[in-house]
Amino acid sequence: MSTRRINTANVTTREELADALQAVFISELLEPSEPLWVITPWISDVEIIDNRTGRFTGLFPEFPQRWIRLIEVFFFLLERGGSITIACRPIEHNSQFRAKLLKEAKERGFENRVRIETAEDLHEKGILTSKVYISGSMNLTYNGLRVLEEQITLDNSPAVVATVKINYQERWGEPS
């Protein structure tokens, strides 16, 4: 794959999007990026990895046999040496997510590997790993993942990943 487009106009393609995001986050847990960039105006602690049947227990014995939420994925990532930079809007919807993530990061000693930046006019949506760039109209919320019609592009071209990384570093700063 160099570029893959997903349009979530129906239930089947919404599941395709959920599967693609799950695969990206599983890949991140196996080999964390420095950092994982999550740029989304709206963010929630959404269900992101489906381990209800225990399908990932062989890779991650510490996974409970249920849905794994985004904040949990972030902490599994941090425990494996990764770092995270998030950019979102400074709005009430995001405040609980930001507060919970930062509080737990401090309690666990990861505060220097979690950055959350805010921008009032942020509209861009993107997830950047060291191997893939996901962009499109989707926020990391229940509605973005499961309800609304979204247009998403996944691109693993090294040139695209490198260019977006430079852009994110210039806009949001270097990871700590």
BANULO-394113 format. One record per residue (C-alpha): residue number from 0; x, z, y. Coordinates in steps of 0.05 Angstrom, whole numbers. Layout:
! residues N
<pos: NUM | east: X | up: Z | north: Y> $
...
This chain:
! residues 176
<pos: 0 | east: 0 | up: 0 | north: 0> $
<pos: 1 | east: 24 | up: -15 | north: 69> $
<pos: 2 | east: -43 | up: -10 | north: 105> $
<pos: 3 | east: -110 | up: 12 | north: 77> $
<pos: 4 | east: -175 | up: 15 | north: 117> $
<pos: 5 | east: -234 | up: 59 | north: 99> $
<pos: 6 | east: -302 | up: 52 | north: 133> $
<pos: 7 | east: -347 | up: 110 | north: 114> $
<pos: 8 | east: -414 | up: 75 | north: 123> $
<pos: 9 | east: -440 | up: 102 | north: 56> $
<pos: 10 | east: -432 | up: 160 | north: 8> $
<pos: 11 | east: -382 | up: 123 | north: -37> $
<pos: 12 | east: -334 | up: 108 | north: 19> $
<pos: 13 | east: -339 | up: 179 | north: 45> $
<pos: 14 | east: -315 | up: 202 | north: -23> $
<pos: 15 | east: -260 | up: 149 | north: -18> $
<pos: 16 | east: -238 | up: 181 | north: 48> $
<pos: 17 | east: -240 | up: 251 | north: 18> $
<pos: 18 | east: -198 | up: 228 | north: -41> $
<pos: 19 | east: -147 | up: 194 | north: 4> $
<pos: 20 | east: -140 | up: 257 | north: 48> $
<pos: 21 | east: -135 | up: 301 | north: -14> $
<pos: 22 | east: -79 | up: 256 | north: -41> $
<pos: 23 | east: -41 | up: 259 | north: 25> $
<pos: 24 | east: -45 | up: 335 | north: 28> $
<pos: 25 | east: -25 | up: 342 | north: -46> $
<pos: 26 | east: 35 | up: 297 | north: -31> $
<pos: 27 | east: 52 | up: 341 | north: 29> $
<pos: 28 | east: 51 | up: 403 | north: -15> $
<pos: 29 | east: 98 | up: 371 | north: -64> $
<pos: 30 | east: 147 | up: 348 | north: -10> $
<pos: 31 | east: 132 | up: 378 | north: 59> $
<pos: 32 | east: 144 | up: 337 | north: 122> $
<pos: 33 | east: 183 | up: 364 | north: 181> $
<pos: 34 | east: 133 | up: 372 | north: 212> $
<pos: 35 | east: 64 | up: 353 | north: 190> $
<pos: 36 | east: 29 | up: 328 | north: 253> $
<pos: 37 | east: -46 | up: 337 | north: 259> $
<pos: 38 | east: -75 | up: 308 | north: 323> $
<pos: 39 | east: -151 | up: 318 | north: 328> $
<pos: 40 | east: -196 | up: 337 | north: 386> $
<pos: 41 | east: -240 | up: 378 | north: 339> $
<pos: 42 | east: -213 | up: 418 | north: 280> $
<pos: 43 | east: -247 | up: 463 | north: 229> $
<pos: 44 | east: -227 | up: 499 | north: 166> $
<pos: 45 | east: -257 | up: 445 | north: 122> $
<pos: 46 | east: -254 | up: 438 | north: 47> $
<pos: 47 | east: -197 | up: 390 | north: 35> $
<pos: 48 | east: -173 | up: 396 | north: -38> $
<pos: 49 | east: -222 | up: 399 | north: -95> $
<pos: 50 | east: -193 | up: 444 | north: -149> $
<pos: 51 | east: -260 | up: 467 | north: -178> $
<pos: 52 | east: -241 | up: 439 | north: -246> $
<pos: 53 | east: -170 | up: 465 | north: -242> $
<pos: 54 | east: -142 | up: 394 | north: -239> $
<pos: 55 | east: -83 | up: 415 | north: -195> $
<pos: 56 | east: -67 | up: 480 | north: -230> $
<pos: 57 | east: -9 | up: 447 | north: -268> $
<pos: 58 | east: 24 | up: 429 | north: -202> $
<pos: 59 | east: 2 | up: 491 | north: -163> $
<pos: 60 | east: -12 | up: 551 | north: -209> $
<pos: 61 | east: -29 | up: 593 | north: -148> $
<pos: 62 | east: -88 | up: 550 | north: -130> $
<pos: 63 | east: -155 | up: 584 | north: -142> $
<pos: 64 | east: -205 | up: 543 | north: -183> $
<pos: 65 | east: -249 | up: 524 | north: -124> $
<pos: 66 | east: -246 | up: 482 | north: -61> $
<pos: 67 | east: -182 | up: 494 | north: -21> $
<pos: 68 | east: -193 | up: 497 | north: 54> $
<pos: 69 | east: -149 | up: 467 | north: 108> $
<pos: 70 | east: -118 | up: 533 | north: 131> $
<pos: 71 | east: -102 | up: 551 | north: 59> $
<pos: 72 | east: -68 | up: 483 | north: 51> $
<pos: 73 | east: -28 | up: 496 | north: 114> $
<pos: 74 | east: -4 | up: 563 | north: 86> $
<pos: 75 | east: 14 | up: 533 | north: 18> $
<pos: 76 | east: 54 | up: 482 | north: 58> $
<pos: 77 | east: 89 | up: 535 | north: 100> $
<pos: 78 | east: 106 | up: 574 | north: 38> $
<pos: 79 | east: 141 | up: 512 | north: 12> $
<pos: 80 | east: 184 | up: 507 | north: 75> $
<pos: 81 | east: 141 | up: 459 | north: 115> $
<pos: 82 | east: 122 | up: 463 | north: 188> $
<pos: 83 | east: 59 | up: 442 | north: 225> $
<pos: 84 | east: 45 | up: 416 | north: 294> $
<pos: 85 | east: -28 | up: 412 | north: 314> $
<pos: 86 | east: -57 | up: 383 | north: 378> $
<pos: 87 | east: -130 | up: 394 | north: 394> $
<pos: 88 | east: -175 | up: 407 | north: 453> $
<pos: 89 | east: -178 | up: 477 | north: 484> $
<pos: 90 | east: -252 | up: 484 | north: 468> $
<pos: 91 | east: -294 | up: 540 | north: 437> $
<pos: 92 | east: -304 | up: 501 | north: 372> $
<pos: 93 | east: -229 | up: 502 | north: 358> $
<pos: 94 | east: -214 | up: 572 | north: 382> $
<pos: 95 | east: -232 | up: 608 | north: 317> $
<pos: 96 | east: -189 | up: 560 | north: 276> $
<pos: 97 | east: -130 | up: 566 | north: 324> $
<pos: 98 | east: -135 | up: 642 | north: 327> $
<pos: 99 | east: -140 | up: 650 | north: 251> $
<pos: 100 | east: -82 | up: 603 | north: 238> $
<pos: 101 | east: -36 | up: 635 | north: 290> $
<pos: 102 | east: -54 | up: 707 | north: 270> $
<pos: 103 | east: -41 | up: 694 | north: 196> $
<pos: 104 | east: 23 | up: 655 | north: 211> $
<pos: 105 | east: 50 | up: 714 | north: 251> $
<pos: 106 | east: 30 | up: 764 | north: 196> $
<pos: 107 | east: 65 | up: 721 | north: 143> $
<pos: 108 | east: 127 | up: 708 | north: 186> $
<pos: 109 | east: 113 | up: 634 | north: 196> $
<pos: 110 | east: 99 | up: 636 | north: 271> $
<pos: 111 | east: 162 | up: 595 | north: 286> $
<pos: 112 | east: 138 | up: 539 | north: 240> $
<pos: 113 | east: 67 | up: 531 | north: 269> $
<pos: 114 | east: 55 | up: 499 | north: 336> $
<pos: 115 | east: -12 | up: 488 | north: 367> $
<pos: 116 | east: -16 | up: 447 | north: 431> $
<pos: 117 | east: -79 | up: 434 | north: 470> $
<pos: 118 | east: -100 | up: 379 | north: 517> $
<pos: 119 | east: -166 | up: 377 | north: 554> $
<pos: 120 | east: -174 | up: 301 | north: 550> $
<pos: 121 | east: -148 | up: 291 | north: 479> $
<pos: 122 | east: -186 | up: 237 | north: 442> $
<pos: 123 | east: -133 | up: 210 | north: 395> $
<pos: 124 | east: -140 | up: 226 | north: 321> $
<pos: 125 | east: -81 | up: 222 | north: 274> $
<pos: 126 | east: -46 | up: 256 | north: 215> $
<pos: 127 | east: 28 | up: 240 | north: 208> $
<pos: 128 | east: 71 | up: 259 | north: 149> $
<pos: 129 | east: 141 | up: 235 | north: 135> $
<pos: 130 | east: 110 | up: 179 | north: 93> $
<pos: 131 | east: 41 | up: 161 | north: 119> $
<pos: 132 | east: 2 | up: 155 | north: 184> $
<pos: 133 | east: -73 | up: 165 | north: 182> $
<pos: 134 | east: -110 | up: 144 | north: 245> $
<pos: 135 | east: -180 | up: 126 | north: 265> $
<pos: 136 | east: -244 | up: 157 | north: 292> $
<pos: 137 | east: -248 | up: 219 | north: 247> $
<pos: 138 | east: -240 | up: 291 | north: 270> $
<pos: 139 | east: -219 | up: 343 | north: 218> $
<pos: 140 | east: -288 | up: 373 | north: 215> $
<pos: 141 | east: -344 | up: 374 | north: 164> $
<pos: 142 | east: -381 | up: 319 | north: 202> $
<pos: 143 | east: -318 | up: 277 | north: 208> $
<pos: 144 | east: -304 | up: 282 | north: 133> $
<pos: 145 | east: -374 | up: 283 | north: 103> $
<pos: 146 | east: -429 | up: 260 | north: 152> $
<pos: 147 | east: -410 | up: 211 | north: 206> $
<pos: 148 | east: -391 | up: 139 | north: 198> $
<pos: 149 | east: -317 | up: 134 | north: 210> $
<pos: 150 | east: -264 | up: 80 | north: 211> $
<pos: 151 | east: -197 | up: 104 | north: 183> $
<pos: 152 | east: -131 | up: 69 | north: 172> $
<pos: 153 | east: -76 | up: 95 | north: 127> $
<pos: 154 | east: -8 | up: 63 | north: 138> $
<pos: 155 | east: 56 | up: 78 | north: 100> $
<pos: 156 | east: 100 | up: 27 | north: 134> $
<pos: 157 | east: 166 | up: 61 | north: 151> $
<pos: 158 | east: 167 | up: 26 | north: 219> $
<pos: 159 | east: 97 | up: 51 | north: 237> $
<pos: 160 | east: 112 | up: 122 | north: 213> $
<pos: 161 | east: 177 | up: 124 | north: 253> $
<pos: 162 | east: 145 | up: 97 | north: 316> $
<pos: 163 | east: 87 | up: 146 | north: 314> $
<pos: 164 | east: 136 | up: 203 | north: 301> $
<pos: 165 | east: 175 | up: 185 | north: 364> $
<pos: 166 | east: 110 | up: 180 | north: 404> $
<pos: 167 | east: 86 | up: 248 | north: 379> $
<pos: 168 | east: 154 | up: 280 | north: 394> $
<pos: 169 | east: 152 | up: 252 | north: 465> $
<pos: 170 | east: 80 | up: 274 | north: 476> $
<pos: 171 | east: 77 | up: 341 | north: 439> $
<pos: 172 | east: 150 | up: 363 | north: 438> $
<pos: 173 | east: 200 | up: 374 | north: 383> $
<pos: 174 | east: 182 | up: 419 | north: 325> $
<pos: 175 | east: 214 | up: 488 | north: 329> $
